[in-house]
Amino acid sequence: MEVKNCKGCGRLFNYMDGEQLCPACKKKLEEKFSEVKKYIEDNPDATVKQVSEDMDVSVKQIKLWIRQERLILSKASPDGILCESCGRPIRSGKFCDKCKTSMQNKLANALDKPKGTVVEKVERDGSRMRFL
């Protein structure tokens, strides 16, 4: 355990892992998240920028929640977030469905073991002397 300054308020706290926020700032952030989630449910067509302005939350924080799949946009838009692989607009997460499927297939193929590999035995002359 180490002591760090909170990125929100600057106070010292015992840091374990995750975001560098003290317990009080984490609690405030979670309350803000609940408000933003409720706002998005009530206003499904709101853009990320509009949510940011109306709820007094940074665009960066909203996009982080979307990347973490805690928030889902009602529709994919270019001003929202983009797939990290192909750059298409997505509603939530880091990758679009097409790229997720492609990665799953590549991983499955990489994990498949080669089938029926034949190893040829080399016959040795039994009359030769061997040293150890």
C-alpha positions in Angstrom: 0.0 0.0 0.0 1.3 3.5 -0.8 0.2 7.0 -0.1 -0.7 9.2 -3.0 -2.4 12.5 -3.7 -6.0 12.3 -4.9 -6.3 13.5 -8.5 -9.7 15.0 -7.6 -9.1 17.0 -4.5 -5.4 16.7 -3.8 -5.6 15.1 -0.4 -3.4 12.3 0.6 -4.9 8.8 0.9 -3.8 5.2 1.0 -3.7 4.0 -2.6 -4.3 0.4 -3.4 -5.2 0.1 -7.1 -7.5 1.5 -9.8 -8.1 5.2 -10.2 -6.0 7.6 -8.1 -9.0 9.0 -6.2 -9.7 9.2 -2.5 -12.8 7.4 -1.2 -14.7 10.7 -1.0 -14.0 11.6 -4.6 -14.8 8.0 -5.8 -18.2 8.3 -4.1 -18.9 11.7 -5.7 -17.8 10.2 -9.1 -20.2 7.2 -8.7 -23.0 9.6 -7.8 -22.3 11.6 -10.9 -22.3 8.4 -12.9 -25.7 7.6 -11.7 -27.0 11.0 -12.6 -25.4 10.8 -16.1 -26.9 7.3 -16.6 -30.4 8.5 -15.6 -30.0 11.5 -18.0 -29.1 9.3 -20.9 -32.1 7.0 -20.2 -34.4 10.1 -20.1 -32.7 11.6 -23.2 -31.6 8.7 -25.5 -30.8 10.9 -28.5 -28.4 13.2 -26.6 -24.9 13.5 -27.9 -21.8 13.0 -25.7 -21.1 16.7 -25.9 -24.6 17.6 -24.9 -24.6 15.2 -21.9 -21.2 16.7 -20.9 -22.6 20.2 -20.9 -25.9 19.4 -19.3 -24.5 17.2 -16.5 -21.2 19.1 -15.9 -19.0 16.1 -16.6 -16.0 16.0 -18.9 -16.3 14.4 -22.3 -13.3 12.4 -21.4 -15.0 10.9 -18.3 -18.1 10.0 -20.3 -16.1 8.3 -23.0 -14.2 6.4 -20.3 -17.5 5.1 -18.9 -18.6 4.1 -22.5 -15.2 2.3 -23.1 -15.7 0.5 -19.8 -19.1 -0.6 -21.1 -20.8 1.1 -18.1 -22.8 3.4 -20.4 -24.2 2.5 -23.8 -25.1 5.2 -26.4 -28.5 4.8 -28.1 -26.9 5.1 -31.5 -23.4 5.1 -32.8 -22.2 8.5 -33.9 -18.8 9.8 -35.2 -18.6 12.4 -32.3 -19.0 9.5 -29.8 -16.4 6.7 -29.7 -14.7 4.8 -32.4 -13.6 1.1 -32.7 -9.9 0.9 -31.8 -9.3 -1.5 -34.6 -11.1 -0.2 -37.7 -12.3 3.2 -36.6 -16.1 2.7 -37.1 -18.4 4.5 -34.7 -19.6 2.2 -31.9 -22.1 2.5 -29.0 -20.1 0.9 -26.2 -16.8 -0.9 -25.5 -13.5 -0.7 -27.4 -14.3 -2.7 -30.6 -17.1 -3.1 -33.1 -19.0 -6.4 -33.4 -17.2 -7.3 -36.7 -13.7 -6.7 -35.1 -14.7 -8.7 -32.0 -15.7 -11.6 -34.1 -12.6 -11.4 -36.2 -10.4 -11.4 -33.0 -12.3 -14.4 -31.5 -11.8 -16.4 -34.7 -8.1 -15.6 -34.9 -7.6 -16.5 -31.2 -9.6 -19.8 -31.7 -7.4 -20.7 -34.8 -4.2 -19.8 -32.9 -5.2 -22.1 -30.0 -6.0 -25.1 -32.3 -3.2 -27.7 -32.1 -1.7 -29.0 -35.3 -3.3 -32.4 -36.2 -1.4 -35.6 -37.0 2.1 -34.5 -37.1 4.2 -37.5 -38.2 7.7 -37.8 -36.8 10.1 -40.0 -38.8 12.3 -42.3 -36.9 15.9 -42.5 -37.9 17.3 -46.0 -37.8 20.8 -46.2 -36.2 23.5 -48.6 -36.7 23.5 -50.9 -33.7 27.0 -52.0 -34.0 28.7 -48.6 -33.5 30.4 -47.7 -30.2 28.8 -45.0 -28.1 30.4 -42.7 -25.6 28.7 -41.1 -22.6 
